[in-house]
Amino acid sequence: MPLFRLSERLEFPPAWLARSDGLLCIGGDLSCERILLAYKNGIFPWFSDNEPILWWSPEPRLVLFPEDIHASKSLNKNIKQKQFDIRVNTAFEKTIRACAQSRKTGLGSGTWLVEEMIDAYIELHRLGYAHSIEAWQKAKLVGGLYGICLGGIFFGESMFSTQKNASKVALVTLANLLNKNSFDLIDCQVTTDHLLSMGATEISRNDYLDIIKKSVKRQDIKKDIWFSADLLP
């Protein structure tokens, strides 16, 4: 498949034209309008420093249906003992920067969460599209995740943890919150053993596109779930 180059026009080629590695197109910008259009069409940005903006739509796609979340016995014990104070949207910028930092200090080098990406998602948070689920311990942020919400889909972006199970508790919290509010799925983008162990599954790109085409148009989900005080099951 060819690699498409974006112009200033606000448009994307069809996601099913992506190459075998999932790369679809290059260029464009990280305006909120373009990022939201990308998600609605099964595409997301992912690139590193000193690279142009790259847009992807992998095959297969890893997703987590909220009702399928799996928590181990030890993780359920953490949840019941309330070892973490789970909050929503109280420290979005701290969460996304912690996700970036965890990748800089982990295995390998660099991160796709470059400053340009961070700024774009902070703006999406300001506009009410991006949300963080945070795990706190003794007034310190020790884990969490963030993503974009459109219709009945939560497009998961990244997670981090400085305390064992902190990000896992945040993910279980998110899945239960979305399940209670009839969301369709959490987009996990690419396959990892970690997410598979928690109930995520691979589906074809075509099946994924069919689901999100209908789901992002849903208007019956209350936005005030992101300000819920009682999140844990």
C-alpha positions, -999 to +999 in steps of 0.1 A: +000+000+000+012+036-007+021+060+022-002+090+020+010+125+027-015+148+043-021+184+031-036+213+050-071+200+042-088+184+071-091+148+058-076+113+060-075+084+036-096+054+045-080+035+074-082+002+056-055+015+032-029+014+059+003-006+052+009-040+068+027-024+097-003-001+104+012+031+090-013+050+069-001+086+063+024+113+072+022+150+079-006+173+087-008+188+121-020+181+157-049+204+158-078+192+180-100+190+149-076+168+131-069+145+160-106+140+167-113+133+131-085+107+131-100+089+161-135+089+145-120+071+115-099+045+134-066+064+131-042+078+158-009+098+158+023+081+170+057+094+163+090+103+180+113+133+183+129+143+150+102+125+130+073+140+110+038+133+124+029+097+116-007+084+116-016+047+122-044+022+119-031-013+129-044-047+119-055-064+141-067-038+167-065-045+204-097-036+223-111-041+257-149-045+261-156-030+295-176-060+307-146-083+299-121-066+323-102-092+342-086-086+376-064-111+393-070-121+430-042-099+442-055-070+421-090-075+435-074-075+470-058-041+462-091-027+451-110-040+481-084-027+505-085+007+487-048+010+486-051+038+461-073+069+461-088+069+426-096+103+411-107+115+377-094+146+359-078+162+389-042+161+374-044+155+337-012+172+328+007+155+356-006+121+343+003+126+307+038+139+317+043+109+340+033+086+311+060+103+289+086+101+317+080+065+323+089+057+287+120+078+288+133+059+318+121+025+308+135-001+284+146+014+251+150+051+245+128+080+236+090+083+237+062+091+212+048+115+239+068+144+226+060+179+238+039+186+207+017+156+215+015+166+252+003+201+243-023+188+219-038+164+245-038+190+272-059+212+249-082+183+242-086+179+279-094+216+283-121+211+256-136+181+275-125+153+252-094+139+270-097+124+305-073+110+331-080+083+357-055+087+385-042+065+413-031+085+444-013+074+475-006+097+504-014+127+483+011+116+456+002+106+421+016+070+417-002+057+386-029+063+360-039+065+324-055+089+300-074+089+267-100+104+245-137+099+249-161+101+219-196+088+220-194+053+234-157+048+229-128+055+252-096+057+231-069+047+256-036+064+250-010+056+277-006+045+313+021+046+340+028+033+374+054+040+401+037+017+426+027-019+420-008-023+405-015+014+405-022+016+367-040-017+368-064-004+395-070+027+374-078+005+343-102-017+363-118+015+376-122+029+341-136-003+327-162-006+355-171+031+351-176+026+314-195-006+318-220+010+342-226+037+316-230+014+287-199+022+267-191+000+238-153-005+242-119+008+252-095+011+223-061-002+233-045+003+199-017-022+198-013-056+214+006-061+247+007-092+270-002-069+299-035-058+283-043-093+271-039-105+306-065-080+318-092-091+293-083-072+261-088-090+228-077-086+192-104-079+165-100-071+128-096-036+116-129-039+097-148-050+128-132-022+148-142+004+121-178-009+121-181-005+158-166+029+161-186+043+131-218+038+151-204+043+186-188+078+181-222+091+171-239+081+203-254+110+222-271+092+251-240+089+274-238+114+302-207+135+303-209+139+340-196+104+346-162+120+345-170+138+377-183+108+396-172+106+432-179+069+436-158+051+410-148+018+424-171-012+421 
